[in-house]
Amino acid sequence: MSDMDVDSLVDKVAGDSGKTTEGIRGMMNQRKEITHGLLSDYGALYAVAKEFGISLDNAETITLSKISDIAPGRPFNIAGRVKMAYPVKEFQRKDSSKGRMASTLLVDDSGETRLVLWDKNSEMVNRVKKGDVILVKNGYGRESMQGGAELHATSMTSMSINPELDANLPEIKENLIKIDKLKPGMGSVDLICRISSHYPPVEFTRSDGSTGMRASFTGEDETGTVRAVLWDSAAKLELERGDFVKLENAYTKQGLSGEIELQAGGRSRVIKTDAAIDLPPLQEQPGVKISDLKEDLQNFSISGRVIQMFPQKPYSNGMMASLVLGDETGTTRVVLWNESSEIAKELKKGDPIVIKNAYSRAGLNGGVEAHAGKYSEIAVNQGLELPSIEDIKESLIKEKSIAELENQDFDIRIKGKVVDIDEGKRPIYMSCPNCSRSIQNTGVGWFCEQCNEDVEPNSNLIASFIIEDETGTVRAICFRENAERILGMDMEEVMNIIGATQDEAEPARKAKESLGDRSVTVVGRVKYSEFSDQLEFIVDEVC
């Protein structure tokens, strides 16, 4: 066999495997080294092709059967065109080992059949698209769960994508739809779009106790934008803003906001594509001042100084940290999730930082907070021209007496004595690990109305207390770390006390015993409570 023959076969294996020719030659060299040079180029290439389930034989020398001839218990050589490709799924065998399975729907002029791909063979679905031809050599016929027969690719099976064949195969036309043509209740939707914003995957617990995964992105084409929700295996695909993707066999539904959403479930595929869409370049992420933050902004940059830093800690799906960020226009809470939370080990009060590719959410205590997730970037000391931390804090905070407080006051500092701690306020409340909002106990679990799903709750501290100065009193409410400071105990201590006494009021009683003549300075905002018909002070910081 000539060098030109080997070169041609390397190109074929590279094309069928989705690898580069350099990658295939590297794998060949590894096998030659293992055998101390006993393998020829062709022998090494044959071993590599075998690993990918790719045949190097001339397709015209084999006898092909029709799809309608497939019967259980026999091997078959089949050529078919891909009508549908379904994503790879992982499963656990009886011996606790993990397996992988995928499938495609093949058609010829006699009918169609399901081609089932196990373990290494399952990777083929990542290399094919609708309309491709797959040549299956030595596939094995088995009875399908729906009756009839289907073809399975075993360890003895070899496959090629788009070989030269003299076969009469029906054409499969890809019926791509544009975003502006989407309607509720559509199934089997194929669509190409560009990702303008991406929300990384999060795990959640279903009502049956199993764990699921969800991600989403905003997609755009020449006709509009749509929110796409990716479930389980589809959610695991690593995507970034600016990627072009093709969704296959997706479906539509009406979202909570009334707009149409595109859903990619267990039978859908989401793949990156080089397909061109006539769209203008993505705009650079805009810089946002803290005073301009609004709910549900995406892919923005924000800079400021660290006013307060709260350390990294575990939550149900990983690690998180938080900080208070300030610029000349205001302050906001920033939540750092998982990988982004690692920087909390390095940050300190006063550091100037810039956060790129952030997103915003409504805060638990009102207002808006910024979030940094998997695709966010956080940089420190980038030559930012920012006021000092003291100047930022003092420029924003207005000091008032309790009698001067008004509804909707923000960045207010009051000083006084803690004269009472509310024993009737439950010290622990539950929130959603995904959106941080309060959640409902359904009797069999916890449900987040915002995310519209069952969740595993996060536990948080809350404290309600009375501050008094020479002009009057006001009820103040604080959360998490601030509640720990008012109560003088952390979450674990509170839960231990409640567990030992079976009394949720006991932590407040113990805190009241040590009040004495305790003075406190707090910064926060004022809101009117319809329940008490009085103003309340929501604490952002206990000084």
C-alpha positions, 0 to 999 in steps of 0.5 A: 500500500502506498503512502498516498493510500495511507494519507487518504485513509487517514483523511477518511478516519479523521472525517468519520471520527470528527478528529483532525488528521494530526490527531489521528496520526498522533494516535497511530504513533502511540500504537506504534510505540506500544508495539515497539515499531512492529505495527506498520502505518496501515496496521496502526491506522486499522487499530485506530479506526477499529477503536472508533468503529470505522471500517477501512474496507471498500463498501462496494465489496459487501452485500447490503441488506434492506432495513425491512430484512432486519430480524432478531438474532442475526448480523446485517450489513445496512446502509441508511440515511439519518432521519433523527439522532438522539443524544447520548445517555448515561446509565448504571449497570447491575454491576454498578459500572456506568454505560453510555447509549445513543441511537439514530433513526435510519431510513432506506427505500424499504423502511426505517429502523432504530440503530442503537449505539452502545458505549464507545459507539455512542459517540457517533451521534456527535458526528452525524447530522440529519441526511448523513448516510451511515454504513453499518457492517455486522450490526446485530438484529434485536427485537425492539421494546415496541415490537419489530426489529432494530439494529444494534452496534456491538463490539464487532460492528464497524461503521462509516459516515457518508461512504461512497455507495451505490445505494438508492436512499431517500433524501432527508431534507432538513426543515429548519424553522426561524424564531418568528415562526415558533408557536406554542405546542410545536414538536420536533423543532429544528432551529439554528441560532446564536447564543446572546446570553447563557445561563450555566447548568444547575442541579435540582431534585425532582419530586421522586428524589432523582437529580436533574440538570437545567441550563438555558440561553437566549438565542437569536436569528435574523427574525427574533430572539427566544429563550431555550431551556436545556434539560439533563444531557442537553444542559451539560454541553459547554456553551458560551455567548457567541456560539452558534448552535443547532437544536434538533427535535426540540419542542415549544411551550408557553413560559411563565411570562407568557412568551414562547420558550424552546425546550430541549428534552431527553430526545433533543440534540443541541450541537455547536455548528459552523452554520452562518446566520446573517447577524451583526457582531455581538456588542461588547458587554456594557458597563453598568453603574450600580444605581442602574442595575435592574432585574434580569440584566444579562452579560454586563460588566460592573466595577467597584470596590469591595465594601464588605466580604463574606467568606466562601461556604457550601450550599446544596449544589456546591460553594458560594460567597458574597460581597457588598460592592460599591461605586460612586452611585450606590452599593449592591450585594454580589453573589459568587457561585461555585468557581467564581466563589474561589476568588473570595479567598483572595479578596479583601475590603477595599479591593477594586474589582471588575466583574464581566459577564455578570447577571442580575436578580431580585434580592431576597431583601428587595432591591437588585443584586449582581451574580457571578457564575461559571462564565463570569470573569472577576479581575482585581486591581485593573487600574480602575479609577474609583473613589476610596472605600471610605468616600464611597460609603460616606457619599451614599449613606445618610444618617437619620434619627428614627423619627426622621425615617420615611418609607422607601429611604435607602442607604440610611444609617441609624444608631440606637440601643437594641431593646428587644429581640422578637421571640415570635419570629422564626429564626430560620427560613428556607430559600431556593438554591437557584434564585434565592427566593423564599420557597413553599413547603408542600408537605412532601418537599419544597417548591419554588414558584419563581423557578416552577420546580421542586428544590432542595432548600437552603437554610438562612438565619433571620432576626427581628429586633427593636432599635431605640434612640432618643426620638423613638423606636423601629422594628429592624429585620436582618438576614444571614451574617447580619442576623448572626451578629445581632443574635450573637450566634451562627446557624449551627448554634441556632439549630443546636439550641432549637434541636435541644429545646424543641423551641424555635423561640429559645435562640431569641431568648438566649440572645435577649439575656445578653443584651444589656445596654447594647448599642448598635449602628445599622445601615439599610433601608426603610419600607412600610409593612402592611402587616404591622401598619408601621415602618420597618428597617431592613438591615444591609449592614451591622456596623 
